[in-house]
Amino acid sequence: MADSSFDVVSKVDHQEADNALNQAAKEVEQRYDFKGTDASIAWSGEKVMIKANSQDRALAVLDVFETKLIKRGISLKSLDAGEPYPSGKEFRIECSLKNGIDQENAKKISKLIRDQGPKSVKAQIQGDELRVSSKSRDDLQETMALLRRADLEVDVQFTNFR
């Protein structure tokens, strides 16, 4: 019998992130406490740019954006928000969305599977994802449960379960 396998990936649905950003922008425009603060949130290439006239307002806009991401089912582990920095008369925060599992985290996940997972399970790093294979589908499902319980630095999804 051939080995069964699945891929461990970390991807953000760009359309959902765009919807969350649009909802956050609409809320920032309409909320009373943001009136007259020149607060805004928008895409700047692949990054999200948050602007406001004070550091506290910029952080408040970031909080609104994080809330919208959570409601859209996007983990905050996928959001890489920088620190507020002054730029002229305004404060800015640059945020980016992480896609893919970097080598360091892939090695940590692979080690976790080797140490705590079922013995028949093998994990191999393939670019920015991990392929996990085993002869037993039950062992693979046990490995998925292990990864869901683990406190990882990246948000993981499971694809290509065969």
Secondary structure, 3 states (H helix, E strand, C coil): CCCEEEEEECCCCHHHHHHHHHHHHHHHHHCHHHCCCCCEEEEECCEEEEEECCHHHHHHHHHHHHHHHHHCCCCHHHEEECCCEEECCEEEEEEEECCCCCHHHHHHHHHHHHHHCCCCCEEEEECCEEEEEECCHHHHHHHHHHHHHCCCCCCCEEECCC
